[in-house]
């Protein structure tokens, strides 16, 4: 770098040469040109994956090469990134005292901005999936009502009309028609109860999560070991979220896991409800590969929580959700 160009001018060129919201690749290219270091490489610390990533987002550990060194960028309490650069830049005090602190601020701002954009994109996608799921559920209820209880109630109405006409002319036929109408009414009530149970189980409303989870285990077609479930009542949205998470997880295990046993653990601590469902099946569940797990994640995230799926091939699957209690009470 020419000695006549001051580092103050260099820093000014950095600000002018890198536009707002530039991509990581654009930032790396601009810095390499301004610092006259064609081998310069930038890395960001991915705090979710706990690893460094390059400008393409691929995991990569910053490493020096001949004639270059690594300058780590961050604070005492957290990592921000790193820059691999020509060792000659270390001979210029302003590189360390002025440019590196500015890079630290800029890289952290960039990371926070991209994280916010990513979260907003995920939120939009989640809302869309929730709407699509709600529409599909509404259509399912309409079909069930039309094909089930509604048809039975229509048949009941016809049977009652027939019985009324037969009361004087054929009392025995009228009694038979009334008996048939009573049977249709009982079946219609049973179907309506089943629909209502699917919307919100009465056992959950009346007795809480512990009893409801034991009821799920009793109805499951494979052994379910319940390690722990809080006995006291929880906020209603949290109870419902945990219940449907466990119910859907048991359904998925039955359909896909080829498991011999499922273990359920629910624990309330530190203002959170932790729900774990573990099976000993074939594993290999992909959260991005189907609507079931995405729907569970959407339900948990709608309550301000998070869902983690660990499913190595051949080693079973564990679903672990954390739902804040205070945020939903």
Secondary structure, DSSP 8 states (H G I E B T S, - for coil): --TTS-HHHHHHHHHHHS-TT--HHHHHHHHHHHTT-TT-EEEEEETTTTEEE-TTS-B------TTEEEEEEE-SS-EEEEEEEEGGGGGSHHIIIIIHHHHHHHHHHHHHHHHHHHHHHHHHHHHHHHHHHHHHHHHHHHHHIIIIIHHHHHHHHHHHHHHHHHHHH-HHHHHHHHHHHHHHHHHHHHHHHHHHHHHS-HHHHHH-HHHHHHHHHHH-SSEEEEEE--SS---HHHHHHHHHHHHHHHHHIIIII--SEEEEEEEEETTEEEEEEEE-S-----TTS-HHHHHHHHHHHHTT-EEEEE--TTS-EEEEEEEESGGG-
